[in-house]
C-alpha cells in the first residue's frame, strides 16, 4: 500500500522541556541506589522532541512511530533539574524520517544521537497490533497450560493453620511462592516456621507477616514489603492467587438471659470487619497497586453457616453472608480487568477454628453421619480445589459460591 505523504521540510525543529522527577530516575525504574535521570527516560525525552518536530505535518490517518535510536548518555542529572531536549529533521526517505537530537541540563550536554521514525497508516497499524495481541494471548495460554502457576505468588490471609496452611503448601507444590499473613503468639511461631520450611522444601519462596490483617496501617506496611519484593525480582504484578481465610470472630448468642453473655455491637462489628469487610480492603489495595491483574484469582472461605443457623454462630454467620455478597460485587467490578472472584464453601472441617465453636462435637458427628462421601472435608480437599481453580481454564468461573464438601450441603 502506497502512502500519500506530503513534502516534509528538512530543518524542522522540536523541543521538549522536562524536570527530573523521582519516577524518572534509575533508582525508581529498578536500578536501586542510583537517583539520577535514567537513560531510558532521557532517550524518551529526545524521542518526544523528534516527534514534536513534525507535529501537525501529516494528514489524518497517518502517524509516525519510532524505529531506531543510536544515542549516548553523556552526563548524570539529579532530581529537580530541568532538561531541554531538542531535535532537527535532517533526512526524509519515503516513509523514513531521520532526526539529529541533543539534550542538555543547565550545566552541560547530557545526551546526543540519531533517531529514526517511520510513517504508518494508523488503521492498518492498529489491525496488525490487534492480530499480534490475539496471537500473544493464545501463545501465553498455551504456555500457561503446561506451567500455569510456576513462579507466581500467592497472598494467603490466615496462612498459619487450617485452609490457609493447606493452600499455601499446595500452591507451593505447584511452583508458587507465598506471601503468608497470620497472627500468632510466640508459643505457636514454631509452627509458622515449619510451614515456611515446607514451602521452601517444595521449591517456593516464603515471606510471612505476623500482623493483624484487619488493621489498615499494618496492611499497608505488609503490602509495601510485598510490592518491593516483587519489584526486586522483576515480577511486578505477578500475584496469581489471593485467599481470604480469616477465622477470628465472636461466638456469642444474640440473646441470653444474662445480658452480659449476649453479643455486643463492638463484637458484631469486629467479627464482620475481620471475617468479611477486610476482604474488600485488601482487594482494593492490591488492584490499586497493580499487584493483581488479568488472570488473577480471588478466593474467600465461606461455610454453610451463611445460610444455616447454629447457636452462638450468629455474628460469624452474618460475616459469611456478607463475605459472599462482597465476592459477588468484586466479581462484577473486576471482570473487565480479567480478575475472577469466588467463594469457597467448605464442608465441616476439623480445624482450629471449628474447635472454638461451642458444640462443635455435634457438628462433626452430624456431618460425618450425613455426608454422602462418608467423611469430613479436609483442608487438603479445599487446597486441591483452589489450586485447580487457579488454572487458566477456569477464567470463565466468577461470582460463585463453590461447594467443596463431598456433597454434604445437598443433603440438608
Secondary structure, 3 states (H helix, E strand, C coil): CCCCCCCCCCCCEEEEEEECCHHHECCCCCCCCCCEECHHHHHHHHHHHHHHHCCCCCCCCEEEEEEEEEEEECCCCECCCEEEEEEEEEEEECCEEEEEEEEEECCCEEEEEEEEEEEEEHHHHHHHHHHHHHHHHHHHHHHHHHCCCCCCEEEEECCCCHHHHHHHHHHHHCCCEEEEEECCCHHHHHHHHHHHHHHHHCCCCEEEEECCCCCHHHHHHHHHHHHHHHHHCCCCCCEEEEEECCCCCCCCCCCCCCHHHCCCHHHHHHHHHHHHHHHHHHHHHHHHCCCCCCCCEEEEEEEHHHCCCCCCCHHHHHHHHHHHHHHHHHHHHHHHHCCEEEEEEECCECCHHHHCCCCHHHHHHHHHHHCCCCCCECHHHHHHHHHHHCCHHHCCCCCCEEEECCCHHHHC
